[in-house]
């Protein structure tokens, strides 16, 4: 990209979608510009405690709250057909190279083993060892593969985002809204 480190941006957006990290888009990130090197901006997420549907589950194209504005940076990616393809390609790559069961499950299992004693000793959190092990199993066996399948289904079946344009006709004082045509990824007709 001309202004952003495109590879990093697409990766961050793909990871956010895979992990359902939607609280990032209205806050919980910094934008950093490398003024001594490339001059490009990069997005640095923080406060990533609400992942994998523990807080909100939405489609890839929705913001965290239907009453709040979407993040204009993410919206630009969704509305550009080339960037949208890069974004979905990155989701597919991460799904296969990082989140595939034969890769991620041993990591999850080792973390579960490493944390088991601490969970048992923790009297402040109110989570029993059985609840912890059940939550890990749900994450490993349901949430991760479920989210990968859900995003693939959205890519193959959900209509693409479109822009709505609002404005005034000053001479008449009327309000109007127009929009770009929405596209069905399978080529079907869209009705409004």
Secondary structure, DSSP 8 states (H G I E B T S, - for coil): --SB-HHHHHHHHHHHHHHT-GGGTTSSEEEEE-TTTT--EEEEE----S-TTSS----TT--S-TTS---HHHHHHHH-HHHHHHHHHHHHHHHHHTSSHHHHHHHHHHHHHHHHHHHHH--SS---HHHHHHHHHHIIIIIHHHHHHHHHHHHHHS-----EEEEEETTTTEEEEEE-----TTS-----
